[in-house]
Amino acid sequence: MSGKIGLIAGKGQFPLLLAQAAREQGLTVVAVAHRGEADPALETLVAECHWIYVGQLGKMIRAFQNAGVRQAVMAGGITRRRLFRDFRPDLRALNLIRKVGTGHDDRILRAVADELGQAGITIVSPLLFLPKLLAAPGVLTHNRPTSLEQQDIEFGFGVAKALGQLDLGQCVVVRRGVVTALETIEGTDETIRRGGRLAGKGAVVIKVCKPQQDLRFDLPAVGRDTITVMQEVQARVLAIEAERTLIFDREEMLAQADAAGIAVVSREREG
């Protein structure tokens, strides 16, 4: 890949890491960053940075077209509650919503990708730039789950996949075969807090890729913040899906987990 790459930036460090990786590959990065979500530090890593509100699809497309961008990548999510507070759809976005509806992340993201494609901008996978972020299979910490916790992992994976099939969330919290939280609009961290408080010490947290996941966007991700939240509620195990989950600050995260007595398990996906 050479020339320019567009970056549709949401929250977290992922857009910053991707911009840096693209630059190291010799690409000129043109970012469209969501206000209130993307880190302002992104401006120091890209050639152009255009700020938009969530829903300004037409403005995003014009920015890329004016910059001569033919390929773009999505990195970083949007806080779901922002859809109720700062959602400012322009005419192009409203027309898209009329066609596909609201409330289904994957359907909307695919529709946005199709809309960009019709405008001559192809969405590509972020894994082209940061493949090393993907979780390898196995127990990643020195701490290991007990046999009972392993049963909770297997049970929780089935529940999480069913949740993902409904396009509601990616995370569940389980203890001793009982589901204490399912992720919805609040996001992973709040799901862990809620489920951990109900479960008490020793909860198992499972985060998976949705069965219908388009790997160009919305891959599940974990990092040091995930472990910190688990420490708050004394959760015991974090189980993720191998080769379909991003791990940020891997070495530091796993060291933190080991120090806290938390096991991190990367389970091979079925099929």
N, C-alpha and C positions, 0 to 999 in steps of 0.2 A: 504494500500500500504506500502511495506517495501523494504529495500535494496537500490538500486541506481536509480536515475532518471537523464536522460539527459536533458539539457536545451539548446535550440537553441535560442541564445540571439541576439536581435536587439536593436533598439534605445530606449531611455527613461528609466523611473524608473521601468517599469513593470518587466524586468528581475531581478532586484535587489530585488523587493518585493517578487517575486516568489521563488527566491533562498532562501531567509530568511524563507518564509513559509514552504518550503519543508524541510529545516533543522529542523524547529520546530516540524515537523511531524516525525523526526528521520531518514530522508533519506540522503544518500550521494549524493551530486549534482556534476555532471560532465557537465561542460559547453562547448559549442562550440560557440564562440562569433565572430560576424562580425566586422572586422576592420573598423574604422571610424564611426561605429554606436553604438556598445555596450560601456557602461561606464566601464573604466578600474577598477573602484571600485568593479566590479563583482568578480575579482580575490580574494578578501578578504572574499567572502561569499561561495565559492565553494571549493570542494576538488581538482578538476582539472579544468583548463581553457585552451582551445585550440583555438587560434586565426586563423581565415580564412578570405579570401576575398569572396565577394559575388560571388557565382557560383562554389565554391569548394565543390561540393556535395560528391565526392568520399572521400575527406579528412575528411569531417564531419562524414561520415559513419564509416571510419576506426577508428577515434578517439573514437567513441562510442563502436564499437566492441572490440577494444583493452582494454577498461575500463570495459567491461562486462555489458554494459547498454542494457536493454531489453525494456525499456519504455522511451519516451522522450516527452517534451512539448515545444511548440513554444511561445515565449514571446517577444513583441517589434517588430515594423515594420522595414522595410528597406526604406530609402529615395529613391524614385523612380529615381531621377536624378542620383543616384549612379550607376544605371544599365547602364548608358551611359559613366560614368567616370571610375569606378573601377570594372567593371564586368569581372571576370576572370574564365570563365567556364572550368572545367576540362573535361576529356573524358566522365565521367559518366553524367555530366550535359549536355554536348553537345548531347549525345544520348537521354536524356530526352526531350530536346528542339526539336529535330527532330521529336519526337513522338507527342508532345502536342503543339508545337509552342510557341510564345511569346506574351506578351501584355495583357494577361488575368490573373490577380492575383489569383483568386480562382482556376482556372484550373491548374495553375502551382503549387500552394501550395498543392492541392490534389495529383498531380503527384509526388511531392517530398515526401509526406506522404506515398504514395504507394511504392515508391522506398525504403524508409526506412523500410517499412513493409516487403518487399521482402528480406531485409537484416537482418530480425529478430528483428526490432526495431519498436514498436507500438507507434504512436503519440496519446497522451491523451490530454484531455481538461485542460487548465490552471484553469478552474473554480473548479477543484478538490482541488485546493490549496487556492484559494482566492475567494470563493463565495460571500463574503461580499462586494466586489467591484461592483457587479451588481446594477444597478439603480432600485429602487423600483418605482412603478407607483405613479403619483400625481404631484402636484406643489411643488417643493422641497424648494423654497425660500419663504420669506414673500412677496416679490414682486409677483404680478400676472399679466398675460397678459390681455390686453383689449380685447373686443369682436372682434375688427378689427384684432388685432394680433393673436387671436385664429383662425380666418379665414385664415390668412397667414400660421399658423402652419398646418392646415388641408390640404391646397393647397400644401404647401411645402413638406409634407410627401409623397403625391402622386408623385410629381416630383422626390423626392429623391429615392423613390422605383423604379421608371422607370430608373433613372440613374444607380442604383445598379444592375438592371436586365441586363444592358449592361456591367457590371463589369468595370465601369469607375471610380467611386468614391462613397463616402458616405455622402457628405455634399452639401447643397445648401443654398443660401442666397436669401431671398425674402423680398419685401416691397410692401404693398398695391396690392397684387396679381400679381406683376411683379418679375420674376426671374432675379436677378442681377449677380449671379455667380453660376457656376456648378464646382464641384471639378474634376480635372483631375490629371495631374502629379505633380502639385505644392504642394499638401497636404492641410489639413484643414485650418491651420493658414493663409496661403496665399490666400486661397479661401475666408475666412472671410474678410481679408484686401481688396481684390479686390472688392468683393460684397458690403462691407460696404461703401467704397469710392463712389461707383456708386449710392448706395441707399440713402446716406446721413443719418442723425441722425434717429434712430428708426428701423434699419433693424432687421429681424427675421432670425436666423440661425437654420437650421435643420440638424441633423446628425443621420443617421439611419443604421441599419444592412441591408446588401444586402439580397434580397429575397432568394437567393440560398446559403446564408452564412453557411459555415461549422464552427460550434462553437468551433472547436479545434484551430482555428487560425483566426487572422485578425478581431477580434471583434472591433467595434468602441469604442473609448475612449475619455474622456474629463477630464479636470482638471483646475488648476489655470491658466495655460498658455492660455487655451481657453478663460477664462474670461478676462485676460489681453489684448489679441488681440481684443476682442469685445469692451473693453473700449477704445482702440485706435481709433476705427471708430464709437464710440457711438451707437453700436448695442444695442437693447433693450431686445431681447428674445433669449434664447437658448432652443431648443426643441430636446429631445433625445428619444430613444425607450426604454421603460421599460423592464427590465430583459434581455436585449440584448446589453446593453451599460455599459462599465466600467467607474467608476468615481474614479479618483485618488485624494487623499487629500480632501475627501468629505466635512468635516466640514469647513476647511479653504476656499475651493472653494465657498461654498454656502454663507459663511460670506462675502467673497469678492464680490460676485454677489449682495447680498443685499445692501452692502455699495455703490455699483456703480449704483444701480437702475435697475439691470438686473434681469429678471424673468427666472428661470430654470424650465422647464416643462418636466416631464418624461411621455410620452404618452404610454398608453397600446397598444400593437400591435394587429392588427386585425387577426381573425382566430385562 
